[in-house]
Amino acid sequence: MESKNYEYNAEDWATKEWAAIKVLDQKKQIMSGVDIQRLKQTGRQIALLPQDENFHKLVAKIFEQRLQSIETGKGIDWGTAEALAFATLIQDGYRVRISGQDVERGTFSHRHAHVFYQDKDGYYIPIDSATP
């Protein structure tokens, strides 16, 4: 019962390591962001699956919805936002490395970094289509 009434001070839990992370050098911060037209162009590049290839119908539907959200600017999900961020970073010359078991297909179907063909071995990598 005491736990429900206990009040604690968050600073009591902070260590010197966490305190050091919180200190930001304002001079080293840069503004980041991408123009909306560039985001739309990049989004079209990474959301269009090759028409001459056979992909799972549910995956194709995800990419259709991704393209629609890019065109309208509404309903952009986590996977689409992540793909746009990665693609624009790559276009700007940065290297992007993601790791973990959900890199290719994506847990809960959000990432789809590799889209596997249904009628042959291999896969398509949508982000490779993002040219500057």
Secondary structure as GFF3:
##gff-version 3
##sequence-region A 1 132
A	DSSP	alpha_helix	2	5	.	.	.	ID=ss1
A	DSSP	three_ten_helix	10	13	.	.	.	ID=ss2
A	DSSP	alpha_helix	16	22	.	.	.	ID=ss3
A	DSSP	three_ten_helix	26	28	.	.	.	ID=ss4
A	DSSP	alpha_helix	36	47	.	.	.	ID=ss5
A	DSSP	alpha_helix	57	72	.	.	.	ID=ss6
A	DSSP	alpha_helix	78	91	.	.	.	ID=ss7
A	DSSP	three_ten_helix	107	109	.	.	.	ID=ss8
A	DSSP	beta_strand	115	116	.	.	.	ID=ss9
A	DSSP	beta_strand	123	124	.	.	.	ID=ss10
A	DSSP	three_ten_helix	126	129	.	.	.	ID=ss11
###
